[in-house]
Amino acid sequence: MPLGKVQTQVVAKLEEFGRITSEQRQALAAHPDELSGEALDKLLQENHGITPFQLLVARAQALGLAPCNVTRHRVSATTFERIPQEYCQEHVVLPVGQVGDFLLVAFANPFEVTVPARLQEMTGKRIIRLLGREKDIREKFSKSNERAGFDEVVQQIGAEFGKTGEESASEEVNEESGPIIQLSNRVIEDAYYLGASDIHVEPQEKEMVVRYRIDGVCQEKLRLPARVGPALVARLKIMCNLDIAERRLPQDGRIVFKQYTKKGMDIDLRVSTAPLNHGEGVVMRILDKQKSTLPMTALGFSEENLVRYREVIRQPYGMILHCGPTGSGKSMTLYSALNEINSPELVIRTAEDPIEYTLNGINQMQMHRQIGLTFAAALRSFLRQDPDIILVGEIRDKETANIAVEAALTGHLLISTLHTNDAPSTVARLTDMGVEPFMISSSLLCVCAQRLMRRVCKSCRYQAEPHAREKEILEKGLGWSGPIYKANPRGCPKCGNSGYKGRVGIHELMITNDELVDAINKGMEAAELKRIAMRGGMKTLHQDSLLKVREGITTLEEAVATVPIDL
């Protein structure tokens, strides 16, 4: 369709919408030279008060496409997972969503006929073309490439409090200063755009270091003068209503970040401060409220483990425990399990500290230790509220452990977490807490130990034959050896030149059987329990990690670095 004809139809559509009169349309048609491109847009906006979005809607209808307000869509680390960012920038297109097997893509140039076919070939999805403004799409690229303008803010801090060296050693930057407020916001925004899970603000002797944890690995992002550190920490404490005068004790809080930004980022941050040898340090866990829980099939469970785990979570009563260190994906697995079994017929109560994601149809309770609302107190109250399923955020002490076991023995399905290295050692941990072995064996349905392991980048990975030691590990762990994928040491733009992108869960699912119940009652050690569980079909964390290697999801180096090799 010729450009002049499109612009004529745009003007006709604006008349149809009542944005311009018939006389104004005729006046515009009398000057065909002005009915082209930016000249027409400028004329309509300046002389007739037409907004950019009204123009977009009229142009989209003239072309038979749907309009897309690109400014309302967030660019995140997953936006360019299917289509490389470089390709999007070159052709000025932006993926904005997915509906079933259809990928929604905003195009600045609707006359590109080869791009939709190429996108379909790259993604394996059918493409639905939307019309977006070129300016808005390019702004999204600039924001995704932006690294929060730290240099500019640091320069402002230097200009405002410009002395350096010994003469400024005693000065502190004011936490209410403009640059400090900008710096704290930009640190959080940058971490979010990069897909970080945690932000570490760490005081050193002469500097304040900011690091992000991305895909489970910490990366240094910023170094600041040491004297800026107390002000930055104080600003973060103000944002989560903590006592800025108390610097000697650890404090915990929460930042609702949408109160402090105009960028439409609906995220919360779980904040923990601690007094360290060179000042206060802060760790912030990013909780993306726009991100929903994942389906069970996306968590990394092997087919065998997924079938067995789904059977367990549908039991009417008993205790299911998830174990692993902080950041191993326990909460996401619990939420996904609850989402799968949630129905109007079931009453589900959760006690959490903090509530990370709000789930529809589930009653969630936030712990408040200062007023005595602990996990044990919450559990006691839940037992009087006729629940079918109870989730306890963590079993931390003897009292909580005993009440949890009693709940599981009295007709409730209880799901919780525990900090142990693997599934069999969970029994020993409960025994150490003072729970009798016969109570454990009677209540326990299964223990799921888990870790998160980095996925190898699909764009730059390469296939190779395992060398002698690698072949030995694969044959001993799986009884299999064959070509495996390795990470490209130079990486690519899609994975940030790291060779890895995203993470996947590995699981050790120990489901109780008669032999295991007898062993627990006899007080057998974790090593013996592990051997019995493996005879019953349990795959260890190491074996499950090797399955991910065989499937090309990760590398052997990553598997061995995440969990130790079975002896």
C-alpha positions as CSV (number, residue, x, y, z in Angstrom):
1,M,0.0,0.0,0.0
2,P,1.6,3.4,-1.0
3,L,2.6,5.6,1.8
4,G,0.5,8.6,0.5
5,K,-2.6,6.4,0.5
6,V,-2.0,5.3,4.0
7,Q,-1.6,8.8,5.3
8,T,-4.8,9.8,3.4
9,Q,-6.6,7.0,5.2
10,V,-5.1,8.1,8.5
11,V,-6.7,11.5,8.1
12,A,-10.0,9.9,7.1
13,K,-9.9,7.7,10.3
14,L,-9.3,10.8,12.4
15,E,-12.4,12.4,10.9
16,E,-14.3,9.2,11.5
17,F,-13.2,9.3,15.2
18,G,-14.4,12.9,15.4
19,R,-10.8,14.2,16.0
20,I,-10.9,16.5,13.0
21,T,-13.8,18.0,10.9
22,S,-14.6,17.3,7.3
23,E,-13.4,20.8,6.4
24,Q,-10.1,20.2,8.1
25,R,-9.6,16.9,6.2
26,Q,-10.4,18.6,2.9
27,A,-7.9,21.4,3.8
28,L,-5.2,18.8,4.5
29,A,-6.0,16.9,1.2
30,A,-5.5,20.2,-0.7
31,H,-1.8,20.0,0.3
32,P,-0.6,16.5,-0.7
33,D,3.0,17.4,0.0
34,E,2.1,17.7,3.7
35,L,0.4,14.3,3.8
36,S,3.7,12.4,4.3
37,G,5.5,11.0,7.3
38,E,6.6,13.2,10.1
39,A,5.4,16.4,8.5
40,L,1.8,15.1,8.7
41,D,2.2,14.0,12.3
42,K,3.7,17.3,13.3
43,L,0.9,19.2,11.6
44,L,-1.8,17.2,13.2
45,Q,-0.3,17.4,16.7
46,E,0.5,21.2,16.6
47,N,-2.5,22.5,14.6
48,H,-5.3,20.0,15.5
49,G,-4.4,18.8,19.0
50,I,-4.1,15.1,18.0
51,T,-2.1,13.0,20.5
52,P,0.6,10.6,19.5
53,F,-1.5,7.6,20.6
54,Q,-4.5,8.8,18.7
55,L,-2.3,9.0,15.6
56,L,-1.0,5.5,16.3
57,V,-4.6,4.1,16.6
58,A,-5.7,5.8,13.3
59,R,-2.6,4.6,11.5
60,A,-3.1,1.0,12.8
61,Q,-6.7,0.9,11.6
62,A,-5.7,2.3,8.2
63,L,-3.2,-0.6,7.9
64,G,-5.6,-3.3,9.4
65,L,-3.4,-3.8,12.4
66,A,-3.9,-3.5,16.2
67,P,-2.2,-0.6,17.9
68,C,0.3,-1.2,20.7
69,N,1.2,1.3,23.4
70,V,4.8,0.1,23.8
71,T,5.4,2.4,26.8
72,R,3.1,0.1,28.9
73,H,5.3,-2.9,28.3
74,R,8.3,-3.7,30.5
75,V,11.6,-4.7,29.0
76,S,13.2,-7.4,31.2
77,A,15.9,-10.0,31.0
78,T,13.4,-12.4,29.4
79,T,12.1,-10.0,26.7
80,F,14.8,-11.0,24.2
81,E,15.0,-14.7,25.2
82,R,13.4,-15.9,21.9
83,I,14.5,-13.1,19.6
84,P,18.0,-11.6,20.0
85,Q,18.0,-8.0,21.0
86,E,20.4,-7.0,18.2
87,Y,17.9,-8.3,15.6
88,C,15.1,-6.4,17.3
89,Q,17.1,-3.2,17.3
90,E,18.1,-3.6,13.7
91,H,14.5,-4.0,12.4
92,V,12.9,-1.9,15.2
93,V,10.6,-4.6,16.5
94,L,9.8,-5.5,20.1
95,P,8.3,-8.7,21.5
96,V,5.5,-7.6,23.9
97,G,3.7,-10.8,24.9
98,Q,2.6,-14.3,24.1
99,V,-0.9,-15.8,23.8
100,G,-0.8,-19.6,23.4
101,D,1.2,-20.4,20.3
102,F,1.1,-16.8,19.1
103,L,3.9,-14.2,19.8
104,L,2.8,-10.6,19.9
105,V,5.4,-8.3,18.3
106,A,5.2,-4.5,17.9
107,F,6.5,-3.3,14.5
108,A,7.6,0.3,13.8
109,N,7.6,-0.4,10.0
110,P,4.6,-2.5,9.0
111,F,5.8,-2.8,5.4
112,E,8.6,-5.2,6.4
113,V,7.5,-8.4,4.7
114,T,10.4,-10.6,5.4
115,V,10.8,-9.9,9.1
116,P,7.6,-11.7,10.3
117,A,8.6,-14.9,8.5
118,R,12.1,-14.7,9.9
119,L,10.7,-14.2,13.4
120,Q,8.4,-17.2,13.0
121,E,11.4,-19.3,11.9
122,M,13.5,-18.2,14.9
123,T,10.8,-18.7,17.5
124,G,8.7,-21.5,16.2
125,K,5.7,-19.3,17.1
126,R,3.1,-17.7,14.9
127,I,3.6,-14.0,14.8
128,I,0.8,-11.4,15.4
129,R,1.9,-8.0,14.2
130,L,1.0,-4.9,16.2
131,L,1.8,-1.4,15.3
132,G,4.0,0.6,17.6
133,R,5.7,4.0,17.5
134,E,9.3,3.9,16.4
135,K,10.3,6.4,19.1
136,D,8.7,4.3,21.9
137,I,10.4,1.1,20.7
138,R,13.8,2.7,20.4
139,E,13.4,4.2,23.9
140,K,12.7,0.7,25.3
141,F,16.1,-0.4,23.8
142,S,17.9,2.5,25.3
143,K,16.4,1.6,28.7
144,S,17.3,-2.1,28.4
145,N,20.9,-1.1,27.5
146,E,21.1,1.5,30.2
147,R,23.2,0.6,33.2
148,A,21.4,3.1,35.4
149,G,23.8,6.1,34.8
150,F,25.9,5.4,37.8
151,D,28.8,7.5,36.6
152,E,26.6,10.6,36.4
153,V,25.2,10.1,39.9
154,V,28.7,9.4,41.4
155,Q,29.9,12.6,39.7
156,Q,27.0,14.5,41.3
157,I,27.9,13.1,44.7
158,G,31.6,14.2,44.1
159,A,30.5,17.7,43.0
160,E,28.2,18.2,45.9
161,F,30.5,16.8,48.5
162,G,33.6,17.3,46.5
163,K,36.5,17.0,48.9
164,T,38.5,13.8,48.8
165,G,41.3,12.2,50.8
166,E,42.1,13.1,54.5
167,E,40.3,16.4,54.4
168,S,36.9,14.7,53.8
169,A,37.5,11.6,55.9
170,S,35.3,12.8,58.7
171,E,32.5,14.0,56.4
172,E,29.4,12.0,55.7
173,V,27.0,12.4,52.8
174,N,23.4,13.3,53.7
175,E,21.0,10.4,53.0
176,E,18.3,12.9,51.9
177,S,20.5,14.5,49.2
178,G,19.3,14.3,45.6
179,P,22.3,12.2,44.3
180,I,21.9,9.6,47.2
181,I,18.2,9.2,46.4
182,Q,18.9,8.8,42.7
183,L,21.8,6.3,43.4
184,S,19.6,4.1,45.6
185,N,16.8,4.0,43.0
186,R,19.2,3.4,40.2
187,V,21.0,0.5,42.0
188,I,17.6,-1.2,42.4
189,E,16.4,-0.5,38.9
190,D,19.6,-1.6,37.3
191,A,19.6,-4.9,39.2
192,Y,16.0,-5.5,38.2
193,Y,16.6,-4.9,34.5
194,L,19.6,-7.3,34.6
195,G,17.5,-10.0,36.2
196,A,19.3,-10.1,39.5
197,S,17.9,-12.0,42.5
198,D,19.8,-10.2,45.2
199,I,21.7,-6.9,45.7
200,H,24.6,-6.8,48.1
201,V,25.8,-3.4,49.5
202,E,29.1,-4.2,51.3
203,P,31.4,-1.7,53.2
204,Q,35.1,-2.1,52.7
205,E,37.9,-0.2,54.4
206,K,38.2,2.5,51.7
207,E,35.2,1.8,49.5
208,M,31.6,0.7,49.4
209,V,31.0,-2.2,46.9
210,V,27.7,-3.0,45.3
211,R,27.3,-6.5,43.9
212,Y,24.4,-8.3,42.1
213,R,23.6,-12.0,42.2
214,I,22.6,-13.0,38.7
215,D,21.8,-16.6,37.9
216,G,23.2,-17.6,41.3
217,V,26.6,-15.9,40.8
218,C,27.6,-12.6,42.4
219,Q,29.0,-9.9,40.0
220,E,30.5,-6.6,41.1
221,K,28.7,-3.6,39.6
222,L,29.8,-0.5,41.4
223,R,32.5,0.9,43.8
224,L,31.7,4.1,45.8
225,P,33.8,6.2,48.1
226,A,33.6,4.8,51.7
227,R,32.0,8.0,53.0
228,V,29.0,7.6,50.7
229,G,28.3,4.2,52.3
230,P,26.5,5.3,55.5
231,A,24.2,7.6,53.6
232,L,23.3,5.0,51.0
233,V,22.6,2.4,53.8
234,A,20.6,5.1,55.7
235,R,18.5,5.9,52.6
236,L,17.7,2.2,52.1
237,K,16.7,1.9,55.8
238,I,14.4,4.9,55.4
239,M,12.8,3.3,52.4
240,C,11.8,0.3,54.5
241,N,11.0,2.2,57.7
242,L,13.9,0.9,59.8
243,D,15.6,2.7,62.7
244,I,18.5,4.7,61.0
245,A,20.0,5.5,64.5
246,E,20.5,1.8,65.3
247,R,23.7,0.7,63.7
248,R,24.8,-1.9,66.2
249,L,22.1,-4.6,65.6
250,P,20.8,-6.4,62.5
251,Q,17.4,-5.3,61.2
252,D,14.9,-6.7,58.7
253,G,12.5,-4.8,56.6
254,R,10.7,-4.5,53.2
255,I,10.8,-1.9,50.5
256,V,7.6,-1.4,48.4
257,F,9.6,0.1,45.4
258,K,6.7,1.4,43.4
259,Q,6.4,4.2,46.0
260,Y,9.8,5.5,45.0
261,T,9.9,5.1,41.2
262,K,7.8,6.4,38.2
263,K,8.9,3.5,35.9
264,G,6.0,1.2,36.7
265,M,8.1,-1.4,38.5
266,D,5.9,-3.3,40.8
267,I,8.5,-5.0,42.9
268,D,9.2,-5.4,46.6
269,L,12.6,-5.9,48.2
270,R,13.2,-8.0,51.3
271,V,15.9,-6.1,53.2
272,S,18.4,-7.3,55.8
273,T,21.0,-5.1,57.4
274,A,24.0,-6.2,59.5
275,P,26.8,-4.4,61.4
276,L,30.1,-5.4,59.8
277,N,33.7,-4.6,60.6
278,H,33.8,-1.5,58.3
279,G,30.2,-0.4,58.7
280,E,26.7,-1.5,58.0
281,G,26.0,-3.9,55.1
282,V,22.7,-4.5,53.3
283,V,21.4,-7.4,51.4
284,M,18.2,-7.0,49.4
285,R,16.2,-9.9,47.8
286,I,14.1,-8.7,44.8
287,L,10.5,-10.0,44.8
288,D,8.9,-9.4,41.4
289,K,5.2,-9.1,42.0
290,Q,4.5,-9.0,38.3
291,K,5.9,-12.4,37.9
292,S,3.5,-15.3,38.7
293,T,4.4,-18.7,40.0
294,L,5.7,-21.2,37.5
295,P,3.8,-24.3,36.5
296,M,5.3,-27.5,38.0
297,T,6.5,-28.6,34.6
298,A,8.8,-25.6,34.4
299,L,10.7,-26.2,37.7
300,G,13.1,-28.7,36.3
301,F,11.6,-31.9,37.8
302,S,12.5,-35.0,35.8
303,E,9.4,-36.8,34.4
304,E,9.8,-39.6,37.0
305,N,10.1,-37.1,39.9
306,L,7.2,-35.0,38.7
307,V,4.8,-37.9,38.6
308,R,5.9,-39.1,42.1
309,Y,5.8,-35.5,43.6
310,R,2.3,-34.9,42.1
311,E,1.1,-38.0,43.8
312,V,2.5,-36.9,47.2
313,I,1.0,-33.4,47.2
314,R,-2.5,-34.9,46.6
315,Q,-2.3,-37.0,49.8
316,P,-5.0,-36.1,52.4
317,Y,-2.5,-35.8,55.3
318,G,1.1,-36.1,56.2
319,M,4.3,-33.9,56.1
320,I,6.2,-32.8,53.0
321,L,9.5,-31.0,53.6
322,H,11.7,-29.1,51.1
323,C,15.3,-28.6,52.1
324,G,18.2,-26.6,50.7
325,P,20.1,-23.4,51.3
326,T,18.7,-19.9,50.9
327,G,18.0,-19.1,47.2
328,S,17.7,-22.7,46.1
329,G,14.1,-22.2,44.8
330,K,12.2,-23.8,47.7
331,S,9.6,-21.0,47.9
332,M,8.8,-21.1,44.2
333,T,8.4,-24.9,44.3
334,L,6.0,-24.6,47.3
335,Y,4.0,-21.9,45.7
336,S,3.7,-23.9,42.4
337,A,2.6,-27.0,44.4
338,L,-0.1,-25.0,46.2
339,N,-1.3,-23.4,43.0
340,E,-1.6,-26.9,41.4
341,I,-3.7,-28.4,44.2
342,N,-5.6,-25.2,45.1
343,S,-9.4,-25.6,44.6
344,P,-12.6,-24.2,46.2
345,E,-13.1,-27.5,48.1
346,L,-9.8,-27.1,50.1
347,V,-9.0,-24.6,52.9
348,I,-5.3,-23.6,52.6
349,R,-3.5,-21.6,55.3
350,T,0.1,-20.3,55.0
351,A,2.4,-18.8,57.6
352,E,5.3,-17.0,55.9
353,D,8.1,-14.6,56.7
354,P,7.9,-12.7,54.5
355,I,4.9,-13.3,52.1
356,E,6.8,-13.3,48.8
357,Y,4.0,-13.8,46.4
358,T,0.3,-13.3,46.9
359,L,-1.8,-16.4,45.8
360,N,-5.4,-16.2,44.8
361,G,-7.8,-18.3,47.0
362,I,-5.1,-19.0,49.6
363,N,-5.1,-17.4,53.1
364,Q,-1.6,-16.1,53.9
365,M,-0.3,-14.9,57.2
366,Q,2.7,-12.6,57.7
367,M,4.9,-13.5,60.7
368,H,5.6,-10.7,63.2
369,R,8.1,-11.9,65.9
370,Q,8.2,-8.6,67.7
371,I,4.6,-9.1,68.9
372,G,4.9,-12.8,69.4
373,L,3.4,-14.0,66.0
374,T,5.9,-16.8,65.3
375,F,5.6,-19.9,63.1
376,A,4.6,-21.9,66.2
377,A,1.9,-19.4,67.3
378,A,0.6,-19.3,63.7
379,L,0.5,-23.2,63.6
380,R,-1.4,-23.4,66.8
381,S,-4.0,-20.9,65.6
382,F,-4.3,-22.7,62.2
383,L,-5.2,-26.0,63.9
384,R,-8.4,-24.2,65.3
385,Q,-9.4,-22.9,61.9
386,D,-10.4,-26.1,60.1
387,P,-7.6,-26.2,57.4
388,D,-7.0,-29.0,54.9
389,I,-3.5,-27.9,53.9
390,I,-1.0,-25.8,56.0
391,L,2.2,-24.3,54.7
392,V,4.8,-23.2,57.2
393,G,7.6,-21.0,55.8
394,E,10.3,-22.7,57.8
395,I,10.8,-25.1,60.7
396,R,13.4,-23.3,62.8
397,D,13.0,-24.6,66.4
398,K,11.8,-27.5,68.5
399,E,8.4,-26.1,69.2
400,T,7.5,-25.5,65.5
401,A,8.8,-28.9,64.6
402,N,6.7,-30.7,67.2
403,I,3.5,-28.8,66.3
404,A,4.1,-29.4,62.6
405,V,4.5,-33.2,63.2
406,E,1.3,-33.2,65.3
407,A,-0.6,-31.4,62.6
408,A,0.5,-33.9,60.0
409,L,-0.6,-36.8,62.3
410,T,-4.0,-35.3,62.9
411,G,-5.4,-35.2,59.4
412,H,-3.7,-32.2,57.8
413,L,-1.3,-32.0,54.9
414,L,1.6,-29.9,56.2
415,I,4.2,-28.5,53.8
416,S,7.3,-26.7,55.1
417,T,11.1,-26.1,54.5
418,L,14.2,-27.0,56.5
419,H,17.9,-26.1,56.1
420,T,19.7,-29.3,55.4
421,N,22.2,-30.4,52.7
422,D,20.2,-33.4,51.3
423,A,17.0,-35.3,51.8
424,P,18.2,-38.1,54.2
425,S,19.9,-35.7,56.6
426,T,16.5,-34.0,57.2
427,V,15.6,-37.0,59.5
428,A,18.7,-36.4,61.6
429,R,17.9,-32.6,61.8
430,L,14.4,-33.3,63.1
431,T,15.8,-35.7,65.6
432,D,18.2,-33.1,66.8
433,M,15.3,-30.7,67.3
434,G,13.8,-33.2,69.7
435,V,11.2,-35.0,67.5
436,E,10.9,-38.7,68.3
437,P,11.9,-41.0,65.4
438,F,8.5,-42.8,65.5
439,M,6.8,-39.5,65.2
440,I,8.9,-38.6,62.1
441,S,8.3,-42.0,60.4
442,S,4.6,-41.8,61.1
443,S,4.1,-38.3,59.7
444,L,6.7,-37.9,56.9
445,L,5.5,-38.4,53.3
446,C,8.5,-37.1,51.4
447,V,11.5,-34.9,51.6
448,C,12.6,-32.9,48.5
449,A,16.1,-31.5,48.5
450,Q,16.8,-29.0,45.8
451,R,19.3,-26.6,44.2
452,L,19.3,-24.2,41.3
453,M,21.9,-24.7,38.6
454,R,22.7,-22.4,35.7
455,R,21.4,-23.3,32.2
456,V,24.0,-23.2,29.4
457,C,23.2,-20.5,26.8
458,K,21.4,-22.1,23.9
459,S,22.8,-19.5,21.5
460,C,26.5,-20.1,22.0
461,R,26.9,-23.6,23.6
462,Y,28.8,-26.2,21.6
463,Q,28.8,-30.0,21.6
464,A,31.9,-32.0,22.6
465,E,32.9,-35.5,23.5
466,P,33.6,-35.9,27.3
467,H,37.3,-36.5,28.2
468,A,38.4,-39.3,30.4
469,R,37.5,-37.9,33.9
470,E,34.1,-36.5,32.6
471,K,33.3,-39.8,31.0
472,E,34.1,-41.6,34.2
473,I,31.7,-39.3,36.2
474,L,28.9,-39.8,33.7
475,E,29.3,-43.6,33.6
476,K,29.4,-43.9,37.4
477,G,26.5,-41.6,38.0
478,L,24.1,-42.5,35.1
479,G,25.6,-45.6,33.5
480,W,25.8,-43.5,30.3
481,S,28.3,-41.6,28.3
482,G,28.0,-39.6,25.1
483,P,28.3,-36.1,23.6
484,I,27.6,-33.3,26.0
485,Y,27.3,-29.5,25.7
486,K,29.9,-27.1,27.0
487,A,29.6,-23.3,27.7
488,N,31.4,-21.0,25.3
489,P,34.1,-19.2,27.4
490,R,33.6,-16.0,25.4
491,G,29.8,-16.2,25.6
492,C,27.6,-14.0,23.5
493,P,25.5,-10.8,23.9
494,K,22.4,-12.9,24.7
495,C,24.0,-14.4,27.8
496,G,26.0,-11.3,28.8
497,N,29.2,-13.1,27.6
498,S,29.0,-15.5,30.5
499,G,28.1,-18.7,28.6
500,Y,25.1,-19.3,30.9
501,K,21.5,-17.9,30.9
502,G,18.8,-18.7,33.4
503,R,18.6,-21.4,36.0
504,V,16.9,-24.8,36.4
505,G,16.1,-26.8,39.5
506,I,17.6,-30.2,40.4
507,H,15.8,-32.4,42.9
508,E,16.4,-35.3,45.3
509,L,13.0,-36.8,46.1
510,M,13.0,-39.2,49.1
511,I,9.5,-40.7,49.4
512,T,8.9,-42.9,52.4
513,N,8.3,-46.6,52.1
514,D,8.1,-49.5,54.6
515,E,11.8,-50.1,54.6
516,L,12.6,-46.4,55.1
517,V,10.0,-46.2,58.0
518,D,11.7,-49.1,59.7
519,A,15.2,-47.5,59.3
520,I,14.0,-44.2,60.7
521,N,12.4,-46.0,63.7
522,K,15.7,-47.8,64.4
523,G,17.6,-44.4,64.3
524,M,19.8,-45.3,61.4
525,E,22.3,-42.7,60.1
526,A,21.8,-40.5,57.1
527,A,24.2,-42.5,54.9
528,E,22.2,-45.7,55.4
529,L,18.9,-43.9,54.9
530,K,20.3,-42.6,51.6
531,R,21.2,-46.1,50.4
532,I,17.7,-47.4,51.3
533,A,16.0,-44.4,49.6
534,M,18.1,-45.0,46.4
535,R,17.0,-48.7,46.4
536,G,13.4,-47.3,46.5
537,G,14.0,-45.2,43.4
538,M,15.4,-41.9,44.7
539,K,17.8,-40.1,42.3
540,T,20.4,-38.1,44.2
541,L,21.1,-34.4,43.5
542,H,24.3,-35.4,41.7
543,Q,22.4,-37.9,39.5
544,D,19.7,-35.4,38.7
545,S,22.3,-32.8,37.8
546,L,23.9,-35.3,35.4
547,L,20.5,-36.0,33.8
548,K,20.3,-32.2,33.0
549,V,23.8,-32.6,31.5
550,R,22.7,-35.5,29.3
551,E,19.7,-33.5,28.1
552,G,21.9,-30.5,27.1
553,I,20.3,-28.2,29.7
554,T,23.6,-27.5,31.5
555,T,27.3,-28.4,31.5
556,L,29.2,-31.0,33.5
557,E,31.3,-28.3,35.0
558,E,28.2,-26.5,36.4
559,A,26.8,-29.8,37.7
560,V,29.9,-30.7,39.6
561,A,30.3,-27.1,40.9
562,T,26.7,-27.1,42.2
563,V,26.5,-30.4,44.1
564,P,29.3,-32.8,45.2
565,I,29.9,-36.1,43.4
566,D,28.3,-39.1,45.1
567,L,30.9,-41.3,46.8
